[in-house]
Amino acid sequence: MITLEDVHKSFGPKQVLRGLDLHVPRGESMVIIGGSGTGKSICIKCILGLVTPDSGRITVDGVNVQKAERDAFLARFGMLFQGGALFDSMPIWQNVAFRLMRGSLKRPKAEAYEIAVEKLRRVGLSPDVAPLYPAELSGGMQKRVGLARAIAADPEIIFFDEPTTGLDPIMSGVINELIREIVVEMGATTVTITHDMTSVRTIADRVAMLHDGVIKWTGPVSEMDASGDAHLDQFIHGRADGPIASLR
């Protein structure tokens, strides 16, 4: 579904992606792991066409990202943002239905409301939440609202950016299980960025280890612990010693 071939991206003298190759099969959950500043977010921005690579090729469902018609292309995606990114001035239902009230996906207001309530139920929130504002919800509830918004338009592809950041271990587990259930239920192709190894083991079908602008290892999550790759082994076990330089 998503293919990146020899993708390079620099910002001035800073080389972020140095020949990245990645293939995300249709209907599978790919989790990209790696240290901060290794290019994970830039990778996603390149796929979405928000950042233009210096060289290389990126295709989504066989279509070159840079040549795709933008509205139709972006309508295929859903996104769960790291910080929730809810609109403080809008009630919860309008946050969830944001895309359904604009652009090519626009629906009548009443229909958008019903879809929003349905998606809120899907992530374990009652209709009573719909008229509230983000400031009235806990961090875990806000994350659920973000997930409801990500699936509101039934996208083919969903990106999850650090889905459990800022949550306690119990709520993190709840969000991980919700994501896994929804991915399987929808049959969506998903790409997740995370440092949380519990999330990796719950969400992933396949894992890609990104370091120094390239994929060091990729494979099924079931083979991760016996990969034999020193970078991956150091990262998943949180070791200070290894090929990934620490700040000591």
HUHUPE-V434341 format. One record per residue. RES is the residue in three letters. PHI is phi in degrees with one decimal (* if undefined). PSI is psi in whole degrees, -180 to 180 (none if undefined). Layout:
[[RES & PHI & PSI] [RES & PHI & PSI]]
//
This chain:
[[MET & * & -41] [ILE & -126.9 & 129] [THR & -132.5 & 129] [LEU & -118.0 & 127] [GLU & -125.3 & 114] [ASP & 50.7 & 50] [VAL & -85.0 & 127] [HIS & -119.1 & 141] [LYS & -151.6 & 127] [SER & -124.7 & 153] [PHE & -122.7 & 100] [GLY & 62.3 & -131] [PRO & -79.1 & -9] [LYS & -85.7 & 111] [GLN & -85.9 & 118] [VAL & -97.9 & -53] [LEU & -108.9 & 131] [ARG & -124.3 & 41] [GLY & 106.5 & 50] [LEU & -78.7 & 130] [ASP & -121.1 & 128] [LEU & -154.0 & 138] [HIS & -126.9 & 123] [VAL & -110.1 & 109] [PRO & -65.0 & 150] [ARG & -61.0 & 133] [GLY & 77.9 & 7] [GLU & -109.1 & 160] [SER & -103.8 & 110] [MET & -100.7 & 129] [VAL & -114.1 & 125] [ILE & -99.8 & 123] [ILE & -117.1 & 164] [GLY & 153.2 & 162] [GLY & -66.7 & 168] [SER & -63.1 & 140] [GLY & 79.1 & 14] [THR & -90.0 & -6] [GLY & 108.7 & 12] [LYS & -63.5 & -48] [SER & -68.4 & -37] [ILE & -63.1 & -36] [CYS & -58.2 & -48] [ILE & -65.7 & -41] [LYS & -64.2 & -33] [CYS & -68.2 & -41] [ILE & -61.3 & -40] [LEU & -77.2 & -9] [GLY & 81.0 & 12] [LEU & -79.3 & -25] [VAL & -126.6 & 134] [THR & -95.0 & 121] [PRO & -62.9 & 154] [ASP & -71.6 & -33] [SER & -161.0 & 169] [GLY & 102.4 & 180] [ARG & -136.1 & 135] [ILE & -127.4 & 127] [THR & -126.3 & 146] [VAL & -122.8 & 117] [ASP & 55.1 & 38] [GLY & 84.4 & -4] [VAL & -102.3 & 130] [ASN & -62.7 & 125] [VAL & -56.4 & -41] [GLN & -72.9 & -15] [LYS & -108.0 & -1] [ALA & -74.6 & 150] [GLU & -71.0 & 121] [ARG & -61.0 & -49] [ASP & -61.9 & -48] [ALA & -65.6 & -37] [PHE & -65.3 & -51] [LEU & -69.9 & -23] [ALA & -65.9 & -15] [ARG & -83.0 & -9] [PHE & -109.5 & 149] [GLY & -123.8 & 158] [MET & -145.7 & 129] [LEU & -105.3 & 113] [PHE & -83.4 & 152] [GLN & -56.6 & -48] [GLY & -93.3 & 14] [GLY & 87.6 & -53] [ALA & 55.4 & 38] [LEU & -79.2 & 152] [PHE & -85.4 & 113] [ASP & -60.4 & -31] [SER & -87.2 & -1] [MET & -112.5 & 143] [PRO & -63.7 & 163] [ILE & -57.2 & -43] [TRP & -64.3 & -35] [GLN & -71.7 & -32] [ASN & -60.7 & -47] [VAL & -64.8 & -41] [ALA & -91.4 & 14] [PHE & -51.2 & -49] [ARG & -71.9 & -26] [LEU & -78.2 & -5] [MET & -111.8 & 11] [ARG & -145.6 & 156] [GLY & 63.1 & -152] [SER & -69.1 & -18] [LEU & -95.7 & 7] [LYS & -57.9 & 132] [ARG & -121.7 & 159] [PRO & -57.1 & 150] [LYS & -55.6 & -44] [ALA & -63.8 & -40] [GLU & -68.2 & -41] [ALA & -60.9 & -39] [TYR & -63.1 & -45] [GLU & -63.4 & -40] [ILE & -64.4 & -42] [ALA & -60.6 & -45] [VAL & -63.7 & -40] [GLU & -62.5 & -44] [LYS & -68.9 & -35] [LEU & -62.1 & -42] [ARG & -60.7 & -39] [ARG & -63.1 & -28] [VAL & -100.6 & 15] [GLY & 86.7 & 21] [LEU & -113.8 & 138] [SER & -80.3 & 162] [PRO & -59.5 & -20] [ASP & -62.7 & -21] [VAL & -76.0 & -27] [ALA & -51.7 & -45] [PRO & -84.2 & -4] [LEU & -75.6 & 171] [TYR & -110.8 & 156] [PRO & -50.7 & -38] [ALA & -63.8 & -17] [GLU & -88.7 & 0] [LEU & -112.1 & 154] [SER & -72.9 & 168] [GLY & -60.4 & -40] [GLY & -65.4 & -40] [MET & -67.7 & -38] [GLN & -62.2 & -38] [LYS & -65.0 & -38] [ARG & -64.7 & -40] [VAL & -62.0 & -43] [GLY & -59.5 & -38] [LEU & -67.8 & -41] [ALA & -60.3 & -42] [ARG & -64.2 & -40] [ALA & -61.6 & -31] [ILE & -103.8 & 3] [ALA & -58.2 & -38] [ALA & -97.3 & 16] [ASP & 50.1 & 58] [PRO & -70.1 & 157] [GLU & -79.4 & -29] [ILE & -131.1 & 134] [ILE & -128.1 & 135] [PHE & -106.1 & 135] [PHE & -119.0 & 116] [ASP & -102.8 & 106] [GLU & 46.2 & 65] [PRO & -65.7 & -19] [THR & -111.8 & 8] [THR & -57.4 & 132] [GLY & 81.9 & 3] [LEU & -103.6 & 151] [ASP & -71.9 & 165] [PRO & -57.1 & -37] [ILE & -68.2 & -48] [MET & -65.7 & -35] [SER & -59.0 & -43] [GLY & -62.6 & -40] [VAL & -62.0 & -47] [ILE & -64.3 & -42] [ASN & -58.7 & -46] [GLU & -65.6 & -39] [LEU & -61.1 & -46] [ILE & -59.9 & -46] [ARG & -61.3 & -45] [GLU & -60.4 & -46] [ILE & -67.6 & -40] [VAL & -60.4 & -46] [VAL & -65.6 & -44] [GLU & -62.3 & -43] [MET & -83.0 & -22] [GLY & 69.2 & 25] [ALA & -78.4 & 156] [THR & -88.6 & 129] [THR & -130.8 & 148] [VAL & -127.1 & 124] [THR & -118.7 & 136] [ILE & -105.2 & 127] [THR & -159.1 & 154] [HIS & -102.2 & -9] [ASP & -85.2 & 108] [MET & -67.8 & -25] [THR & -65.2 & -41] [SER & -61.2 & -44] [VAL & -56.0 & -49] [ARG & -70.1 & -25] [THR & -85.9 & -43] [ILE & -88.9 & -36] [ALA & -77.3 & 141] [ASP & -92.2 & -43] [ARG & -131.1 & 154] [VAL & -126.1 & 142] [ALA & -127.2 & 129] [MET & -98.1 & 114] [LEU & -102.9 & 126] [HIS & -150.5 & 135] [ASP & 55.7 & 36] [GLY & 81.7 & 6] [VAL & -136.6 & 160] [ILE & -82.7 & 116] [LYS & -81.8 & -32] [TRP & -157.5 & 142] [THR & -145.4 & 144] [GLY & 174.7 & 180] [PRO & -62.0 & 145] [VAL & -59.1 & -29] [SER & -66.2 & -19] [GLU & -102.2 & 1] [MET & -62.0 & -45] [ASP & -70.7 & -21] [ALA & -113.9 & 31] [SER & -67.4 & -33] [GLY & 79.6 & 2] [ASP & -90.9 & 125] [ALA & -65.9 & -38] [HIS & -65.0 & -49] [LEU & -63.5 & -44] [ASP & -60.6 & -44] [GLN & -63.9 & -42] [PHE & -67.9 & -49] [ILE & -71.1 & -21] [HIS & -102.2 & -1] [GLY & 63.2 & 39] [ARG & -86.2 & 140] [ALA & -73.8 & -32] [ASP & -94.9 & 134] [GLY & 154.9 & -173] [PRO & -69.6 & -19] [ILE & -85.9 & 116] [ALA & -66.4 & 134] [SER & -93.9 & 176] [LEU & -97.0 & 14] [ARG & -65.4 & none]]
//
